[in-house]
Amino acid sequence: MPRPSVPSSLVRPTLMTQFHIDYDWWVRSSSDLQLYLSQHLCEQHREELLAAEDISLLRDWIDPETGLVLRVNGLHYALLTHCSIQSDYITDRMSLVDAVFRAFLARGNHPMTPIELAERTGRAAATILKTLSGEETYRGLRPYVSESA
């Protein structure tokens, strides 16, 4: 007999829990996602895109892991196709939250565990877990709940 599912807010995340950027959190919050994303642009694109008028123009981006074609604005497109693949995109000088956010941006927001995030950011998995599973949600970084759950 199947067990009833437990609401995700009652499940304590572990090192094997997948997290992601919850874009719905950004819609519900008073924070400006586009402004925050612009802070993650490389120097070249910061100057080019922020001066451009067509930053909201939608472009096709093909997810290299799934092959899905997604429509993204110019800002997100620059992050996915150029900025996030630069060698200095994630550094030890930036905050843990910014480093984790950038790791998700670089992977097209594919869910990752704290262990996977630690490999990409150079931070301790236990510290990432503690930060992301606390009572406060930082920049929409939340446990991933699949649509089938």
C-alpha positions as a Markdown table, in Angstrom:
| # | Residue | x | y | z |
|---|---|---|---|---|
| 1 | Met | 0.0 | 0.0 | 0.0 |
| 2 | Pro | 1.5 | 3.4 | -1.0 |
| 3 | Arg | 2.4 | 5.7 | 1.9 |
| 4 | Pro | 0.8 | 9.1 | 1.9 |
| 5 | Ser | 3.3 | 11.8 | 0.7 |
| 6 | Val | 4.7 | 14.2 | 3.3 |
| 7 | Pro | 4.5 | 17.9 | 2.5 |
| 8 | Ser | 8.0 | 19.1 | 1.5 |
| 9 | Ser | 8.0 | 21.7 | 4.2 |
| 10 | Leu | 7.9 | 18.9 | 6.8 |
| 11 | Val | 10.8 | 16.9 | 5.3 |
| 12 | Arg | 14.3 | 17.7 | 6.6 |
| 13 | Pro | 16.7 | 18.1 | 3.7 |
| 14 | Thr | 19.8 | 15.9 | 3.6 |
| 15 | Leu | 23.0 | 15.9 | 1.6 |
| 16 | Met | 21.1 | 13.9 | -1.0 |
| 17 | Thr | 18.2 | 16.4 | -1.3 |
| 18 | Gln | 18.1 | 18.1 | -4.6 |
| 19 | Phe | 17.8 | 21.9 | -4.7 |
| 20 | His | 17.1 | 24.4 | -7.4 |
| 21 | Ile | 16.2 | 28.1 | -8.1 |
| 22 | Asp | 12.5 | 28.3 | -7.4 |
| 23 | Tyr | 11.5 | 31.0 | -9.9 |
| 24 | Asp | 8.0 | 31.1 | -8.4 |
| 25 | Trp | 9.6 | 32.3 | -5.2 |
| 26 | Trp | 10.9 | 35.3 | -7.1 |
| 27 | Val | 7.4 | 36.0 | -8.4 |
| 28 | Arg | 6.0 | 36.0 | -4.8 |
| 29 | Ser | 8.8 | 38.0 | -3.3 |
| 30 | Ser | 9.4 | 41.7 | -3.6 |
| 31 | Ser | 12.9 | 41.1 | -5.1 |
| 32 | Asp | 13.7 | 41.9 | -8.7 |
| 33 | Leu | 15.0 | 38.8 | -10.5 |
| 34 | Gln | 16.2 | 40.7 | -13.5 |
| 35 | Leu | 18.3 | 43.0 | -11.4 |
| 36 | Tyr | 19.8 | 40.1 | -9.5 |
| 37 | Leu | 20.6 | 38.2 | -12.7 |
| 38 | Ser | 22.3 | 41.3 | -14.1 |
| 39 | Gln | 24.7 | 41.2 | -11.2 |
| 40 | His | 25.9 | 37.8 | -12.4 |
| 41 | Leu | 26.8 | 38.9 | -15.9 |
| 42 | Cys | 30.5 | 39.0 | -16.9 |
| 43 | Glu | 32.0 | 42.4 | -17.5 |
| 44 | Gln | 31.6 | 42.2 | -21.3 |
| 45 | His | 27.9 | 41.4 | -21.1 |
| 46 | Arg | 27.2 | 43.8 | -18.2 |
| 47 | Glu | 28.3 | 46.7 | -20.5 |
| 48 | Glu | 26.6 | 45.4 | -23.7 |
| 49 | Leu | 23.3 | 44.1 | -22.4 |
| 50 | Leu | 22.6 | 46.8 | -19.8 |
| 51 | Ala | 23.0 | 49.4 | -22.5 |
| 52 | Ala | 20.9 | 47.4 | -25.0 |
| 53 | Glu | 17.2 | 48.1 | -25.5 |
| 54 | Asp | 16.3 | 44.6 | -26.5 |
| 55 | Ile | 17.3 | 42.8 | -23.3 |
| 56 | Ser | 13.8 | 41.4 | -23.0 |
| 57 | Leu | 13.9 | 40.0 | -26.5 |
| 58 | Leu | 13.3 | 36.2 | -26.2 |
| 59 | Arg | 15.8 | 33.8 | -27.7 |
| 60 | Asp | 15.9 | 30.1 | -28.1 |
| 61 | Trp | 18.3 | 28.2 | -25.9 |
| 62 | Ile | 18.8 | 24.5 | -26.2 |
| 63 | Asp | 19.4 | 22.7 | -22.9 |
| 64 | Pro | 22.6 | 20.6 | -23.5 |
| 65 | Glu | 21.5 | 18.0 | -20.9 |
| 66 | Thr | 17.9 | 17.5 | -22.1 |
| 67 | Gly | 17.8 | 18.8 | -25.6 |
| 68 | Leu | 14.7 | 20.9 | -24.7 |
| 69 | Val | 14.4 | 24.3 | -26.4 |
| 70 | Leu | 13.5 | 27.1 | -23.9 |
| 71 | Arg | 12.6 | 30.7 | -24.6 |
| 72 | Val | 14.8 | 33.0 | -22.5 |
| 73 | Asn | 15.4 | 36.7 | -22.5 |
| 74 | Gly | 18.7 | 38.3 | -23.6 |
| 75 | Leu | 20.0 | 38.6 | -20.1 |
| 76 | His | 19.4 | 34.9 | -19.3 |
| 77 | Tyr | 20.7 | 33.9 | -22.7 |
| 78 | Ala | 24.1 | 35.7 | -22.1 |
| 79 | Leu | 24.4 | 34.0 | -18.7 |
| 80 | Leu | 23.7 | 30.5 | -20.1 |
| 81 | Thr | 25.8 | 30.7 | -23.3 |
| 82 | His | 28.8 | 32.9 | -22.3 |
| 83 | Cys | 29.1 | 34.3 | -18.7 |
| 84 | Ser | 28.6 | 31.0 | -16.8 |
| 85 | Ile | 31.3 | 29.2 | -18.8 |
| 86 | Gln | 34.0 | 31.7 | -18.0 |
| 87 | Ser | 36.8 | 30.3 | -15.7 |
| 88 | Asp | 36.2 | 33.0 | -13.1 |
| 89 | Tyr | 32.4 | 32.7 | -13.0 |
| 90 | Ile | 32.4 | 31.1 | -9.5 |
| 91 | Thr | 35.1 | 32.2 | -7.1 |
| 92 | Asp | 35.9 | 31.7 | -3.5 |
| 93 | Arg | 35.6 | 35.5 | -3.0 |
| 94 | Met | 31.8 | 35.6 | -3.5 |
| 95 | Ser | 29.2 | 34.7 | -1.0 |
| 96 | Leu | 28.1 | 31.1 | -0.7 |
| 97 | Val | 24.6 | 32.0 | -1.9 |
| 98 | Asp | 25.9 | 33.8 | -5.0 |
| 99 | Ala | 28.2 | 30.8 | -5.8 |
| 100 | Val | 25.4 | 28.3 | -5.4 |
| 101 | Phe | 23.0 | 30.5 | -7.5 |
| 102 | Arg | 25.6 | 30.8 | -10.2 |
| 103 | Ala | 26.1 | 27.0 | -10.2 |
| 104 | Phe | 22.4 | 26.6 | -10.9 |
| 105 | Leu | 22.5 | 29.2 | -13.6 |
| 106 | Ala | 25.5 | 27.5 | -15.3 |
| 107 | Arg | 23.5 | 24.2 | -15.4 |
| 108 | Gly | 20.2 | 25.6 | -16.6 |
| 109 | Asn | 18.8 | 25.3 | -13.1 |
| 110 | His | 19.0 | 21.5 | -13.1 |
| 111 | Pro | 18.4 | 20.2 | -9.6 |
| 112 | Met | 21.6 | 19.4 | -7.6 |
| 113 | Thr | 22.4 | 18.0 | -4.2 |
| 114 | Pro | 24.7 | 19.9 | -1.7 |
| 115 | Ile | 27.4 | 17.4 | -2.7 |
| 116 | Glu | 27.2 | 18.3 | -6.3 |
| 117 | Leu | 27.0 | 22.0 | -5.4 |
| 118 | Ala | 30.1 | 21.6 | -3.3 |
| 119 | Glu | 32.0 | 20.2 | -6.3 |
| 120 | Arg | 31.0 | 23.1 | -8.4 |
| 121 | Thr | 31.5 | 25.9 | -5.9 |
| 122 | Gly | 34.5 | 24.6 | -3.8 |
| 123 | Arg | 32.4 | 25.0 | -0.6 |
| 124 | Ala | 31.6 | 22.4 | 2.0 |
| 125 | Ala | 28.5 | 20.3 | 1.3 |
| 126 | Ala | 27.4 | 20.5 | 5.0 |
| 127 | Thr | 27.6 | 24.3 | 4.9 |
| 128 | Ile | 25.6 | 24.4 | 1.7 |
| 129 | Leu | 23.0 | 22.1 | 3.2 |
| 130 | Lys | 22.8 | 24.1 | 6.4 |
| 131 | Thr | 22.4 | 27.4 | 4.5 |
| 132 | Leu | 19.8 | 26.1 | 2.0 |
| 133 | Ser | 17.7 | 24.2 | 4.5 |
| 134 | Gly | 17.4 | 26.9 | 7.1 |
| 135 | Glu | 14.2 | 28.8 | 7.9 |
| 136 | Glu | 15.1 | 31.6 | 5.5 |
| 137 | Thr | 15.0 | 31.2 | 1.7 |
| 138 | Tyr | 17.9 | 32.8 | 0.1 |
| 139 | Arg | 17.4 | 34.0 | -3.5 |
| 140 | Gly | 14.8 | 31.4 | -4.2 |
| 141 | Leu | 17.2 | 28.5 | -3.5 |
| 142 | Arg | 14.9 | 25.8 | -2.3 |
| 143 | Pro | 14.5 | 22.0 | -2.2 |
| 144 | Tyr | 13.4 | 20.6 | -5.6 |
| 145 | Val | 10.0 | 18.9 | -5.6 |
| 146 | Ser | 9.3 | 17.0 | -8.8 |
| 147 | Glu | 6.0 | 17.6 | -10.5 |
| 148 | Ser | 5.1 | 14.0 | -10.1 |
| 149 | Ala | 5.5 | 14.1 | -6.3 |
